[in-house]
């Protein structure tokens, strides 16, 4: 090896070089099985989970799992029921509706209400924001509100959208009107 005087080798390099120097090579060019077993048995046991190994390396360390589950809180069942509903109240107090759209349909209609989203067929092509404008107009008609009370919050270029309803309607009333329109 070519080392300058006063240079320092890392611990892993030193262990690796000792391993290759001490390995016995048989006539076939392979290391002996018993020698390999003795080298493996000399390894240090891995540190317990959550404890860093010697030298600051974090080999064999388990990462902690996330404690928080999406949609669950300390409140219990009420928060879980809201999380499975496409209509909810956000932090600002407005009602939000998770919508899965199908643009380019013959007629605007609500195709279904599931636990994840409200399915809406839109009678407009998905170009130049025409489908988004038709969605807002149709939901205003279904919820019996002005168009100015309904806005597109997220998903302007996606089929999955988040609609914001700024009115005095409760999430339960919005859900009832959507189910009534679905049939």
N, C-alpha and C positions, 0 to 999 in steps of 0.2 A: 504494500500500500504506500501511497505517497502522501505523507502528512508533514505539515510544517511544524517546526518545534513550537511548543506552547499551544497548539490547537487542541480543542476539546471535542471528544466524540460524544454523540448522544447515547443514552442508555440502551435504546432499542437496537442501534447499530452494533454496539459492543456485544449484546446478547446474541444477535444474529451471527456475528463473526465467530463467536465462541462455539456456537452450534455447528457451523460448517467445519471448523478446525477439529472438533472432537468427534465428528461423525466418522464411523468406520466404513470404508468402502470395500465391498467384497470383490471377487474376481469378475462378477457379471456387471459391475458398475452400479449396483444398487446397495443401499444401506441395509445393514443387518436388522432383522425384525426385533431381536431382543434389545439391541442398542436403541432403536427408535422408541421402544416401550419404556426404557429407563429414562430417556430424555423427556418423554411426555409426563412421566410420573414426577419429575423434578419441577414441573411448573407450579407456580403459586396458585392457590385456589382463587377463584374470582371473588371480588369484594361483595358484601351483601348488597341487596338492591337499595338504591338511593345514596350509597357511599361512593365517593370518588376513589379511584385507584391511586397507587403511589405515583408520584411524579406529575400529578395534575391531569393525567389522561382520564377520559371518561369512558373507557372501554367497559363493556359488560354492565353498564348502568342502565337501569330501567327508567323511562320517563314516566312521570306521574300521569294518571288518566284524568281527563276532564271530569269534574264533579257535577257540572251543570248540564242538565238535559234540556234540549230545546222545547220551549212551550210549558215547562213545569216550573212552578214556584212553590214557596212555602205555603201558599193558600190552599193547595190540594186540588180537589176535583173541579172547582169552578174554573180555574185557569186552564185545566186540561180540556174542559168542554169548549172554552172559547178558542183554544188553539186548533181544534178540529173543525171549526166553523169558518167559512170563507168571509163572513161579515164580522168585523171586530171594531173596537174603538182604539184609536192610536193614542200616543202620549199627549197630543194637543187637545184631545176630546172629540175630534172629528171621527166619523164612521168611515171605515175603509172596506172596500169590497175587492176580493181577489177574483179576477176574471180570466178565463181562457177563451180567446176569441177564435172565430172561424170566418175570416173575411172572404168576400166574393160570393156569398150566398144569394139566393133569389129574394128572400125576405129576411128582415131583421126579427129575431126571436130568441128567447131563452131556451136553450136545448136541454139544460139540466142543472140541478144544484147538487153538488157532491160535498164531501167533507173538506176537500182541498180548494175547489174553485167553483165559480158559477160559469157554466158554458153559455156563450152568446154567439149566435150566428149573425153576421153583419152584412147588410145588403150594400156593400161598397167595396171597391178594389183596394188592396193594401198599398196604394201609391199616393204620394204627396199628402199624407195625413188624412185622406178621405175616410178611411175606415175608423180612425180615432174620433173624428168629428161625428160620424154616424153613431158610433158607440155612445158617446156622451149624449147625443140627441135622443137615442132610443132609451137609455137608462133614465133620463129625465122624464120621458113619457111614462115609463113603467112605474117609477117611484112617485109620479105626480108632483114633480118639482120643476123649478126653472133650470135652464141649462147653466146658468151662472152659479148654481149651487153644487154642480158636479164638475170635477176636473180629473184629468189624467195625471196621477202622481208618479208612477214608474211604468216602464215598459213601452215607450212610444214606438219602438221598432221591433217589438217582440209580440208573440201571441199571448204570452202571460203578462197581464197588466194589473196594476193596483189603482183602483178608482177611489177618489176621496169625495165624500159627501159632506158638505158643510150646511147642515140644517139641524132642526130640533128633533129629527127622527131618531129613535133608538135603534140599536142594531137588531133587536128582535122584530121591530116594525119593518125595517128594511128587508130582513130575511122573509117575513111573511108576504110582503108585496112581490118579492122575486119568485117565491114558490107559487104564488097565485098566478103570476104571468107564465110560469113554466107549465102550468096545467096539471 
